[in-house]
Amino acid sequence: MKFAVKAWSNGRARVGTLQLGSIEIETPSLLLSTQKGLPHFISPDLLSSLPSPNSRLLQFSPLHFLDGISPKTISKIGGINQMLGLHDHEFVAIARDSLQCLPSHDGSNKFGPSFETPCGRRLIKPVEYMEIISSMKPSIWVTLADEVPAWVSDKRNASSVDRTVKWLDECIALRQVGEVFGAVVGGSNEQLRQHCAKEVAIRDVSGYWIGGFGLGESMDERPTLLNDNLPKEKPRLTSGLDLPEEVLQGVATGIDLFDSKYIHHITVGGFALTFPLDGIESKISTFQPGDIGSEQVKINLRATVYRKDTTPLVDGCSCYTCKNHTKAYINHLLNVHEMLAQTLLELHNTQHYLGFFHLIRESIKAGKFERFCQRFIADRRDLLVSAAHAGVSQSPLPKQEADYMTLL
């Protein structure tokens, strides 16, 4: 693995290049969320329709495989790439998965962290975890972490840091494959996060995973917690920052890679992303309350207004869905509960969100990242508020956006 920073904006936001195996991508970038190594609704043959190379970096949780094929069998096959037949993709292994493998802080102890997994609550010891990692052979893997919610005591926070550093040493001692990203935790305690970051930085790791987010901390306190003063020459990855506003927060503090479930939540809800991708100087068009089912940020394809709409999801979009199908067809698929609806929506939403990350990188290169953030957040906030007051969303907002609305 090779990583180099190419441009800076506003002190910490940065554009870099990450060479990993057969691919070279620009950062900040998105890791595509998967279930057992494959996107939730996109079949392997359609992955090639997504823009390359930034769509070729996939995240998975090794804990998804606890109830299935054994590590020894996966090792004999040749690892996760060989097993899934995705030879031109690279995989990043993170134990935490915000959909199925959630950290369970009250079940963790000095032997290992506890997770809610598809096969029940499990205590995962470093030896067991490294056996799975060695069999999967991911390009990057994150060490085990004792993640705790924002409301725990400082004493519990301190123990989580001690355990995470201890498990880091145990995982490094057992490593056989891939690049190691050391976990940095500390809950909502800034001093403990700084201490954990210093401990991880002196160890033999290729990058850093900033953990413990999306577990009850406020958006206002998050920038301070993300500012861990880690060495600048290595890449940083985080989980739990899903909304576009949260991604921008992470980029502003120097995060390079994002493990996000936002696309999944939007897709399952029947929404399609529509915010403009025509340059950092563009302004979202004025919201019209008469646009039922539309917020100019995303559209609700379940709305009846789309039953006879023969236009693509977004005019000019080059994704497979927009080039081949209409709003009316996807509205029909949703109404008859056809899974093809989620497949087509995930294809569009993935390409659209990758386009959002492209805009972020271009704004950093142009030295206009702060201006881009201010305009994007202000416009999106105004449109979400206007849409909520007009009652245009005829199905509930995805949970993250519903939570975000409470802060406005």
Phi, psi and chi 1 to 4 in degrees:
 res  aa     phi    psi   chi1   chi2   chi3   chi4
   1 MET       -  136.7 -174.0 -170.3   79.6      -
   2 LYS  -128.9  138.1  -64.4 -179.2 -179.5  178.8
   3 PHE  -137.6  136.0  176.5   75.0      -      -
   4 ALA  -145.0  139.1      -      -      -      -
   5 VAL   -87.8  131.5  178.0      -      -      -
   6 LYS  -109.1  -27.1  -59.5  -62.9 -177.0 -179.5
   7 ALA  -155.2  150.4      -      -      -      -
   8 TRP  -125.7  155.8  -64.1   86.6      -      -
   9 SER  -151.7  132.7 -177.7      -      -      -
  10 ASN    58.6   34.4  -57.9  108.4      -      -
  11 GLY    89.3  -49.8      -      -      -      -
  12 ARG  -122.0  -31.4  -64.3 -179.4   64.2   84.8
  13 ALA   -62.1  134.7      -      -      -      -
  14 ARG  -147.0  153.1   60.4 -170.1 -167.7  174.2
  15 VAL  -110.2  133.1  167.9      -      -      -
  16 GLY  -136.7  174.0      -      -      -      -
  17 THR  -120.7  132.7   56.2      -      -      -
  18 LEU  -118.4  114.5  176.7   67.8      -      -
  19 GLN   -99.9  119.6 -176.3  174.3  -13.2      -
  20 LEU  -137.5  110.4 -169.2   64.3      -      -
  21 GLY    59.8 -121.3      -      -      -      -
  22 SER   -90.1   -0.8   61.2      -      -      -
  23 ILE  -122.0  155.0   66.9  172.3      -      -
  24 GLU  -131.3  119.5 -179.2  175.5  -63.7      -
  25 ILE  -120.0  158.0   65.8  171.4      -      -
  26 GLU   -92.6  143.2  -84.7 -164.2  -34.5      -
  27 THR  -115.4  154.1   61.4      -      -      -
  28 PRO   -66.0  143.0  -18.9   31.9      -      -
  29 SER  -144.3  163.9 -169.7      -      -      -
  30 LEU  -104.1  134.1  173.7   71.5      -      -
  31 LEU   -86.5  126.7  -53.7 -179.0      -      -
  32 LEU   -72.2  127.6  -60.4 -164.7      -      -
  33 SER   -72.0  139.4  171.8      -      -      -
  34 THR  -135.0  166.3   72.9      -      -      -
  35 GLN  -121.9  112.7 -176.2  176.1   15.5      -
  36 LYS    57.9   36.5  -66.4 -169.9  174.9 -178.7
  37 GLY    93.8  -10.8      -      -      -      -
  38 LEU  -119.5  143.8  -69.3  173.2      -      -
  39 PRO   -52.5  153.8  -27.4   35.6      -      -
  40 HIS   -61.8  -37.3  -62.2  -88.2      -      -
  41 PHE  -127.5  -13.8  -58.1  109.3      -      -
  42 ILE   -87.5  125.2  -58.7  175.0      -      -
  43 SER   -75.7  155.5   58.4      -      -      -
  44 PRO   -56.1  -34.8  -26.2   34.5      -      -
  45 ASP   -70.0  -19.5   59.1  -51.0      -      -
  46 LEU   -93.4   -9.4  -71.8  174.6      -      -
  47 LEU   -59.5  -33.4  -82.7  173.7      -      -
  48 SER   -68.0  -14.8   59.6      -      -      -
  49 SER   -78.8  -13.5   70.1      -      -      -
  50 LEU   -79.7  152.2  -65.5  172.4      -      -
  51 PRO   -62.4  132.8   19.8  -31.3      -      -
  52 SER  -107.5  149.7 -174.3      -      -      -
  53 PRO   -95.8   -5.8   34.5  -35.9      -      -
  54 ASN   -67.7  -13.9  -79.2   67.8      -      -
  55 SER   -89.5    2.6   63.8      -      -      -
  56 ARG   -99.2   11.0  -69.0  165.1   56.4 -169.4
  57 LEU  -109.3  111.4 -160.0   55.5      -      -
  58 LEU  -112.8  138.8  -53.6  177.9      -      -
  59 GLN  -101.8  142.6  174.7  -86.8  -24.7      -
  60 PHE  -147.0  158.0   76.7   99.8      -      -
  61 SER  -102.0  121.7  170.7      -      -      -
  62 PRO   -58.2  -23.4  -21.9   32.9      -      -
  63 LEU   -71.5  -15.3  -51.9 -172.1      -      -
  64 HIS   -63.1  -21.2  -76.0  179.7      -      -
  65 PHE   -97.8    7.2  -66.1   85.8      -      -
  66 LEU   -64.7  -28.5  -70.4  174.1      -      -
  67 ASP  -104.0   18.1   60.9  -16.2      -      -
  68 GLY  -133.2 -134.7      -      -      -      -
  69 ILE   -59.9  140.1 -171.8  169.1      -      -
  70 SER   -76.0  154.0   70.5      -      -      -
  71 PRO   -56.4  -38.1  -26.4   35.2      -      -
  72 LYS   -63.4  -39.9  -70.4 -176.2  178.1  179.8
  73 THR   -66.7  -42.9  -58.1      -      -      -
  74 ILE   -62.1  -39.2  -62.9  173.8      -      -
  75 SER   -63.9  -40.6 -178.4      -      -      -
  76 LYS   -65.0  -34.6  -71.4 -179.6 -179.7  179.0
  77 ILE   -67.0  -32.4  -66.8  172.7      -      -
  78 GLY   120.0    9.8      -      -      -      -
  79 GLY   106.2  179.4      -      -      -      -
  80 ILE   -68.8  -34.1 -169.5  166.9      -      -
  81 ASN   -61.7  -47.1  -69.1   75.1      -      -
  82 GLN   -67.5  -40.4  -67.0  -67.9  -29.9      -
  83 MET   -63.3  -40.6 -178.3  172.7   65.2      -
  84 LEU   -91.4  -10.6  -60.4  177.3      -      -
  85 GLY    73.5   20.5      -      -      -      -
  86 LEU  -101.8   76.1  -62.5  177.9      -      -
  87 HIS   -77.1  -19.9  -52.0  -65.8      -      -
  88 ASP  -104.4   19.0   57.1  -11.3      -      -
  89 HIS  -116.5  156.9  -71.4   69.3      -      -
  90 GLU  -116.9  143.5  -56.7  -64.6  -25.9      -
  91 PHE  -115.0  141.7  -74.9   88.2      -      -
  92 VAL  -118.6  121.6  178.6      -      -      -
  93 ALA   -97.9  121.9      -      -      -      -
  94 ILE  -130.7  126.1  -54.2  173.2      -      -
  95 ALA   -60.1  -43.3      -      -      -      -
  96 ARG   -72.1  138.8  167.0 -175.1  173.2  171.5
  97 ASP  -138.4  120.4 -178.7  -42.4      -      -
  98 SER   -69.7   -3.9  -61.9      -      -      -
  99 LEU  -103.0  -45.2  -65.8  175.0      -      -
 100 GLN  -124.8  -25.4  -72.0 -172.2  -52.3      -
 101 CYS  -119.0   78.9  -64.6      -      -      -
 102 LEU   -91.0  140.6  -63.0  169.5      -      -
 103 PRO   -66.9  139.5   22.1  -31.4      -      -
 104 SER  -118.4   91.5  176.4      -      -      -
 105 HIS   -63.7  -30.9   72.2  -76.7      -      -
 106 ASP   -77.4   -9.8   54.4  -13.9      -      -
 107 GLY  -103.1   -5.0      -      -      -      -
 108 SER   -78.5  153.4  -60.1      -      -      -
 109 ASN  -147.2 -170.0   58.1   37.4      -      -
 110 LYS   -66.8  -15.6   63.8 -179.4  179.8  179.5
 111 PHE   -85.5  -24.7  -60.1  108.2      -      -
 112 GLY   170.7  165.0      -      -      -      -
 113 PRO   -78.7  157.5   29.5  -33.9      -      -
 114 SER  -109.1  141.3  176.7      -      -      -
 115 PHE  -133.8  146.4  -68.1   90.5      -      -
 116 GLU   -83.2  113.1  -62.5  -70.5   -9.3      -
 117 THR  -116.1  170.7   74.5      -      -      -
 118 PRO   -57.1  -20.3  -26.9   36.2      -      -
 119 CYS  -112.8   31.5   52.4      -      -      -
 120 GLY    98.5  179.5      -      -      -      -
 121 ARG   -72.6  130.7 -178.7  176.7  -68.1 -170.1
 122 ARG  -133.3  138.4  -70.2  -74.2  -60.7  -88.9
 123 LEU   -90.4  122.1 -175.8   73.9      -      -
 124 ILE  -107.4  112.4  -52.6  -61.6      -      -
 125 LYS   -85.9  150.7  -62.6  179.6 -179.4  179.9
 126 PRO   -53.2  -38.0  -28.8   36.0      -      -
 127 VAL   -63.4  -45.1  172.1      -      -      -
 128 GLU   -65.1  -43.2  179.9 -175.9    8.7      -
 129 TYR   -62.3  -44.1 -179.5   67.7      -      -
 130 MET   -70.6  -26.6  -69.3  -50.4  -59.5      -
 131 GLU   -63.6  -42.7 -179.4 -176.0    6.3      -
 132 ILE   -67.3  -44.3  -56.9  174.5      -      -
 133 ILE   -60.0  -44.3  -67.7  -65.7      -      -
 134 SER   -62.8  -34.3  -61.8      -      -      -
 135 SER   -77.4  -35.0   68.5      -      -      -
 136 MET   -73.8  -34.5  -63.7  -75.1 -174.5      -
 137 LYS    57.8   51.1  -60.0  178.0  173.9   61.7
 138 PRO   -71.7  158.4   29.2  -35.8      -      -
 139 SER   -70.0  -37.5  -59.7      -      -      -
 140 ILE  -132.6  140.1  -66.2  173.3      -      -
 141 TRP  -139.0  146.1   55.2  -87.3      -      -
 142 VAL  -101.0  136.4  172.8      -      -      -
 143 THR   -69.7  162.4   58.1      -      -      -
 144 LEU   -66.8  146.4  -71.5  173.6      -      -
 145 ALA  -137.6  147.4      -      -      -      -
 146 ASP   -97.9   86.6 -175.1   15.2      -      -
 147 GLU   -82.1  136.3  -65.9 -174.7  -88.6      -
 148 VAL  -128.2  150.7  -64.3      -      -      -
 149 PRO   -70.5  167.9   23.7  -32.2      -      -
 150 ALA   -66.1  -22.9      -      -      -      -
 151 TRP   -91.3    1.2   56.3   82.6      -      -
 152 VAL   -73.3  164.4  -58.2      -      -      -
 153 SER   -74.0  163.3   65.4      -      -      -
 154 ASP   -62.5  -33.4  -73.6  -18.1      -      -
 155 LYS   -63.8  -43.1 -179.4  178.7  179.3 -179.5
 156 ARG   -67.7  -36.3  179.6   64.6 -179.0   88.4
 157 ASN   -62.2  -43.7 -101.4  -33.4      -      -
 158 ALA   -63.1  -41.2      -      -      -      -
 159 SER   -66.2  -33.5   67.3      -      -      -
 160 SER   -65.5  -37.3   75.7      -      -      -
 161 VAL   -66.6  -46.7  170.6      -      -      -
 162 ASP   -59.9  -44.0  -66.6  -21.1      -      -
 163 ARG   -65.5  -43.0  -68.8  172.0 -179.0  175.8
 164 THR   -62.1  -41.9  -61.6      -      -      -
 165 VAL   -67.3  -39.2  173.6      -      -      -
 166 LYS   -62.7  -46.0  174.4  177.9  176.1  -71.1
 167 TRP   -67.7  -31.2  -61.5  -25.5      -      -
 168 LEU   -59.3  -47.2  167.8   62.8      -      -
 169 ASP   -62.8  -40.1  -69.1  -27.1      -      -
 170 GLU   -67.4  -40.5  -67.1  179.8   19.3      -
 171 CYS   -66.5  -42.2  -71.8      -      -      -
 172 ILE   -62.7  -38.8  -69.9  176.8      -      -
 173 ALA   -64.8  -26.6      -      -      -      -
 174 LEU  -101.1    1.4  -64.1  168.8      -      -
 175 ARG   -63.7  142.2   65.3 -178.7  -67.6 -173.2
 176 GLN  -131.4  -28.7  -64.7 -177.8   15.7      -
 177 VAL  -138.1  161.8  -63.0      -      -      -
 178 GLY    72.6  173.2      -      -      -      -
 179 GLU   -93.9  135.3  -56.0  -71.4  -15.9      -
 180 VAL   -94.6  128.8 -176.2      -      -      -
 181 PHE  -108.8  117.7  -85.4   40.6      -      -
 182 GLY   -77.5  137.4      -      -      -      -
 183 ALA   -82.7  133.9      -      -      -      -
 184 VAL  -115.7  123.0  176.7      -      -      -
 185 VAL  -131.6 -171.0  -63.6      -      -      -
 186 GLY   144.9    7.6      -      -      -      -
 187 GLY    58.9 -134.1      -      -      -      -
 188 SER   -99.4   17.1  -65.5      -      -      -
 189 ASN  -100.6  110.2 -171.9  -55.2      -      -
 190 GLU   -62.8  -41.3 -177.4 -178.9   -5.9      -
 191 GLN   -65.1  -40.8  -71.2   71.8   32.2      -
 192 LEU   -67.0  -36.4  -74.1  173.7      -      -
 193 ARG   -63.8  -41.8  -79.3 -168.1  171.9  -87.2
 194 GLN   -62.5  -41.6  -63.5  -76.8   -8.1      -
 195 HIS   -63.5  -44.9  169.9   67.0      -      -
 196 CYS   -63.1  -41.5 -172.3      -      -      -
 197 ALA   -60.8  -41.4      -      -      -      -
 198 LYS   -64.1  -40.8  -70.3  179.0 -178.5  178.1
 199 GLU   -65.4  -42.5  -71.0  -65.4  -38.3      -
 200 VAL   -68.6  -37.8  174.8      -      -      -
 201 ALA   -64.6  -26.9      -      -      -      -
 202 ILE   -86.5    0.0   62.2  175.8      -      -
 203 ARG   -99.8  167.1  -79.1  153.2  170.9   86.9
 204 ASP   -81.5   81.7 -177.7   20.8      -      -
 205 VAL  -126.2  155.7  -63.6      -      -      -
 206 SER   -93.7  -14.6  -59.4      -      -      -
 207 GLY  -170.6 -172.5      -      -      -      -
 208 TYR  -132.5  139.4  -50.6  100.7      -      -
 209 TRP  -111.1  117.5  178.2   72.4      -      -
 210 ILE   -91.6  106.1  -42.6  -60.8      -      -
 211 GLY  -104.7  177.9      -      -      -      -
 212 GLY    88.9   15.1      -      -      -      -
 213 PHE  -105.3  160.8  -67.9  105.9      -      -
 214 GLY    73.9   22.7      -      -      -      -
 215 LEU  -123.6   34.5  -61.1  175.8      -      -
 216 GLY   109.2   -5.6      -      -      -      -
 217 GLU   -74.0  154.9   78.5  -75.7   -6.2      -
 218 SER   -85.1  157.1   70.3      -      -      -
 219 MET   -66.1  -29.1  -69.1 -174.4   70.3      -
 220 ASP   -69.0  -37.0  -70.3  -22.6      -      -
 221 GLU   -86.4  -12.9   66.3 -179.7  -31.7      -
 222 ARG   -63.2  -42.9 -166.3  177.8  -68.7  144.3
 223 PRO   -55.6  -39.4  -27.5   36.4      -      -
 224 THR   -65.6  -39.2  -57.6      -      -      -
 225 LEU   -71.2  -30.4  -59.5  176.5      -      -
 226 LEU   -74.9  -19.1  -77.5  164.3      -      -
 227 ASN   -83.6   80.6 -173.2    9.2      -      -
 228 ASP   -93.6   -0.8  -70.2  -48.4      -      -
 229 ASN    54.6   40.9  -68.6  -34.7      -      -
 230 LEU   -76.8  158.2  -70.7  162.4      -      -
 231 PRO   -54.5  138.9  -26.4   34.8      -      -
 232 LYS   -80.0  -15.0  -62.8  178.7  179.7  179.3
 233 GLU   -84.4   -4.0   67.5  -85.7    8.4      -
 234 LYS  -116.8  148.2  -66.2 -179.3 -179.7 -179.7
 235 PRO   -71.8  154.7   25.9  -34.3      -      -
 236 ARG  -124.3  135.8  -55.7  168.2 -170.3  176.4
 237 LEU  -124.8  144.9  162.1   64.3      -      -
 238 THR  -140.1  160.7 -167.8      -      -      -
 239 SER  -125.5  153.9  -58.1      -      -      -
 240 GLY    94.4   -5.1      -      -      -      -
 241 LEU  -100.2  101.1  -56.0 -174.1      -      -
 242 ASP  -106.7  -50.3  -67.7  -30.4      -      -
 243 LEU   -63.6  152.7  -66.8  175.0      -      -
 244 PRO   -53.1  -39.6  -27.4   34.7      -      -
 245 GLU   -62.8  -37.7  -67.5   82.3    0.8      -
 246 GLU   -70.5  -38.1  -65.3  176.0  -42.8      -
 247 VAL   -59.9  -44.1  167.9      -      -      -
 248 LEU   -62.5  -36.7  -67.4  174.5      -      -
 249 GLN   -59.5  -45.0  -83.5 -170.5  -33.7      -
 250 GLY   -65.3  -44.4      -      -      -      -
 251 VAL   -60.5  -39.3  171.9      -      -      -
 252 ALA   -62.8  -22.2      -      -      -      -
 253 THR  -102.9    6.4   59.6      -      -      -
 254 GLY    99.2   13.9      -      -      -      -
 255 ILE   -73.3  139.0  -59.5  -63.4      -      -
 256 ASP  -105.9  -32.3  -55.9  -66.7      -      -
 257 LEU  -131.3  139.1  -62.1  167.6      -      -
 258 PHE  -125.1  126.3  -67.7   81.8      -      -
 259 ASP   -96.7  104.8  165.3   26.3      -      -
 260 SER  -126.2  141.4  170.3      -      -      -
 261 LYS  -104.6   10.7  -55.2  -59.5  179.8  -67.7
 262 TYR   -59.4  -45.1 -178.4   61.7      -      -
 263 ILE   -59.1  -42.5  -66.0  171.5      -      -
 264 HIS   -62.4  -47.2  176.0   77.6      -      -
 265 HIS   -64.1  -41.6  -69.2  -59.9      -      -
 266 ILE   -63.4  -44.1  -73.8  -72.0      -      -
 267 THR   -65.0  -47.4  -61.2      -      -      -
 268 VAL   -60.5  -32.9  170.0      -      -      -
 269 GLY   -74.9   -7.6      -      -      -      -
 270 GLY    84.2   21.7      -      -      -      -
 271 PHE  -101.4  154.2  -67.5   90.1      -      -
 272 ALA  -124.1  132.4      -      -      -      -
 273 LEU   -70.6  138.2  -66.2  174.5      -      -
 274 THR  -138.3    4.8   58.5      -      -      -
 275 PHE   -65.0  147.5   51.4   75.6      -      -
 276 PRO   -60.2  141.9  -23.1   33.7      -      -
 277 LEU  -125.8   31.4  -63.7  177.0      -      -
 278 ASP  -101.0   26.6   54.7   -8.8      -      -
 279 GLY   123.5  158.0      -      -      -      -
 280 ILE   -73.1  -14.0   61.4  176.3      -      -
 281 GLU   -92.1   -5.9  -63.7  -62.5  -31.1      -
 282 SER   -70.9  152.7   67.3      -      -      -
 283 LYS  -121.8  134.2  179.5  173.5  175.9   61.0
 284 ILE   -60.3  133.6  -61.7  177.3      -      -
 285 SER   -62.7  155.5   58.3      -      -      -
 286 THR   -62.1  131.8  -57.3      -      -      -
 287 PHE   -70.5  135.0  172.1   74.6      -      -
 288 GLN  -113.7  117.6  -61.0  -64.9  -32.1      -
 289 PRO   -55.6  -21.8  -26.3   35.6      -      -
 290 GLY   -75.3   -9.8      -      -      -      -
 291 ASP   -80.0   74.5  -65.3  -23.5      -      -
 292 ILE   -59.7  131.8  -57.3  -60.8      -      -
 293 GLY    84.5    0.2      -      -      -      -
 294 SER  -120.9  140.5  172.5      -      -      -
 295 GLU  -122.4    6.2  -59.6  165.3   13.9      -
 296 GLN    62.4   -5.6  -59.9  -61.3  -39.1      -
 297 VAL  -102.8  -43.4  174.7      -      -      -
 298 LYS  -153.4  161.2   62.6 -176.3 -176.0  -57.6
 299 ILE  -122.3  147.4   56.8  175.2      -      -
 300 ASN   -95.2  103.9  171.9   17.6      -      -
 301 LEU   -72.4   -5.2  -90.2  -61.3      -      -
 302 ARG   -82.3  -13.1  -61.0 -177.9 -169.1  -84.4
 303 ALA   -63.9  141.9      -      -      -      -
 304 THR   -65.0  -23.2   56.3      -      -      -
 305 VAL   -61.0  -20.5   69.8      -      -      -
 306 TYR   -93.8    3.1  -63.3  118.8      -      -
 307 ARG   -62.3  -31.2  -75.1 -176.8  178.3  177.7
 308 LYS  -119.6   18.4  -62.4 -179.6 -179.3 -179.4
 309 ASP   -86.1  111.8 -168.0  -30.2      -      -
 310 THR   -96.9   19.1   58.3      -      -      -
 311 THR   -96.0  159.7   62.4      -      -      -
 312 PRO   -69.7  170.2   25.4  -34.2      -      -
 313 LEU   -58.1  -45.2  -60.7  178.2      -      -
 314 VAL  -136.1  122.9  175.3      -      -      -
 315 ASP   -60.2  130.4  -70.4  -28.0      -      -
 316 GLY    85.5   -4.2      -      -      -      -
 317 CYS   -70.1  137.9  178.0      -      -      -
 318 SER   -96.8    8.0   62.2      -      -      -
 319 CYS   -70.4  162.0   78.4      -      -      -
 320 TYR   -56.2  -42.8  173.7   90.2      -      -
 321 THR   -63.8  -49.4  -57.1      -      -      -
 322 CYS   -69.2  -28.3  -71.1      -      -      -
 323 LYS   -77.9  -19.9  -71.9 -165.5  -62.7 -175.8
 324 ASN  -122.6  -14.8  -66.7  -79.4      -      -
 325 HIS  -138.5  168.9  -60.9  -70.7      -      -
 326 THR  -119.6  167.0   65.1      -      -      -
 327 LYS   -61.2  -39.5  -64.0 -173.6 -176.3   83.8
 328 ALA   -60.8  -40.4      -      -      -      -
 329 TYR   -67.6  -42.5 -179.1   55.1      -      -
 330 ILE   -69.5  -35.9  -62.9  175.9      -      -
 331 ASN   -58.7  -43.3  173.8  -88.1      -      -
 332 HIS   -62.8  -45.4  160.3   71.0      -      -
 333 LEU   -61.4  -40.2  -66.8  175.3      -      -
 334 LEU   -65.3  -40.7  -72.2  168.0      -      -
 335 ASN   -67.5  -29.5  -73.0  -26.4      -      -
 336 VAL  -100.0    8.8  -62.4      -      -      -
 337 HIS    61.6   41.7  -52.6  -69.8      -      -
 338 GLU   -88.1  130.4  -80.4  -75.8   -9.1      -
 339 MET   -65.1  -20.2 -164.8 -178.8   77.7      -
 340 LEU   -57.3  -27.8  179.6   57.2      -      -
 341 ALA   -60.4  -46.6      -      -      -      -
 342 GLN   -66.6  -35.7  -78.1   75.8   37.1      -
 343 THR   -61.1  -48.6  -61.6      -      -      -
 344 LEU   -67.2  -38.6  -64.4  175.9      -      -
 345 LEU   -68.6  -40.0  -77.3  174.6      -      -
 346 GLU   -66.1  -37.0 -171.9  173.8   46.6      -
 347 LEU   -60.2  -48.1  -80.9  168.2      -      -
 348 HIS   -65.7  -49.1  168.5   78.2      -      -
 349 ASN   -63.7  -36.2  -70.7  -26.0      -      -
 350 THR   -64.3  -48.7  -60.7      -      -      -
 351 GLN   -64.1  -38.2 -179.0  155.2  -29.4      -
 352 HIS   -66.6  -41.7 -155.1   80.8      -      -
 353 TYR   -71.0  -34.4 -147.6   39.9      -      -
 354 LEU   -62.0  -35.6  -71.0  172.8      -      -
 355 GLY   -64.6  -35.1      -      -      -      -
 356 PHE   -61.6  -43.3  171.4   64.5      -      -
 357 PHE   -65.5  -35.3  -84.0   84.7      -      -
 358 HIS   -61.5  -42.6  174.3   73.6      -      -
 359 LEU   -60.1  -41.7  -84.1 -171.2      -      -
 360 ILE   -58.5  -47.8  -67.9  174.0      -      -
 361 ARG   -62.7  -41.2  -65.1 -168.0  -65.8  -90.6
 362 GLU   -65.6  -37.4  -67.3  -57.5  -54.3      -
 363 SER   -66.4  -36.0   71.2      -      -      -
 364 ILE   -67.2  -45.1  -64.9  173.1      -      -
 365 LYS   -59.7  -34.8  -66.8  175.6 -175.8  177.5
 366 ALA   -84.2   -1.8      -      -      -      -
 367 GLY    71.2   24.6      -      -      -      -
 368 LYS  -122.8   27.9  -60.5  178.9  179.8  179.5
 369 PHE   -63.4  -44.8  175.0   70.5      -      -
 370 GLU   -62.0  -41.6 -175.2  174.9    7.2      -
 371 ARG   -65.2  -40.9 -179.2  179.2  178.6 -176.3
 372 PHE   -60.1  -45.5  170.6   71.8      -      -
 373 CYS   -60.1  -48.6  -71.1      -      -      -
 374 GLN   -59.9  -44.0  -68.4  172.4  -11.0      -
 375 ARG   -70.3  -44.5  166.9  159.7  -82.4 -179.7
 376 PHE   -62.3  -47.8 -176.9   90.8      -      -
 377 ILE   -66.8  -42.8  -68.5  173.2      -      -
 378 ALA   -64.2  -45.8      -      -      -      -
 379 ASP   -64.7  -44.2  -72.8  -16.8      -      -
 380 ARG   -67.2  -38.4 -170.4  165.9  128.7   84.9
 381 ARG   -62.2  -46.1 -179.6 -173.6   61.2 -123.3
 382 ASP   -61.9  -39.1  -66.7  -16.7      -      -
 383 LEU   -72.8  -37.6  -68.8  167.7      -      -
 384 LEU   -65.1  -40.7  -78.3  171.4      -      -
 385 VAL   -65.6  -44.7  171.3      -      -      -
 386 SER   -62.3  -42.0  -62.2      -      -      -
 387 ALA   -65.0  -39.3      -      -      -      -
 388 ALA   -66.2  -40.8      -      -      -      -
 389 HIS   -68.4  -33.8  -71.0  166.2      -      -
 390 ALA   -81.4  -13.0      -      -      -      -
 391 GLY    68.7   39.1      -      -      -      -
 392 VAL   -82.2  -20.6  -59.6      -      -      -
 393 SER   -83.4  110.3  -71.3      -      -      -
 394 GLN   -89.2    8.9  -64.4 -173.1    0.7      -
 395 SER  -141.0  158.9   64.1      -      -      -
 396 PRO   -58.7  148.3  -21.3   32.4      -      -
 397 LEU   -65.6  149.9  -72.9  171.0      -      -
 398 PRO   -53.4  149.8  -25.5   34.6      -      -
 399 LYS   -55.3  -44.2 -177.4  179.3 -175.4  -57.1
 400 GLN   -60.4  -40.7  -62.9  104.6  -43.4      -
 401 GLU   -74.1  -32.5  -63.5 -157.5  -17.9      -
 402 ALA   -63.2  -42.0      -      -      -      -
 403 ASP   -65.1  -39.3  -66.4  -18.9      -      -
 404 TYR   -64.3  -37.2  177.0   60.1      -      -
 405 MET   -61.9  -30.8  -74.8  -66.5  -63.7      -
 406 THR   -68.4  -18.7   64.2      -      -      -
 407 LEU   -88.8  -12.4  -57.6  174.4      -      -
 408 LEU   -82.5      -  -60.5  179.1      -      -
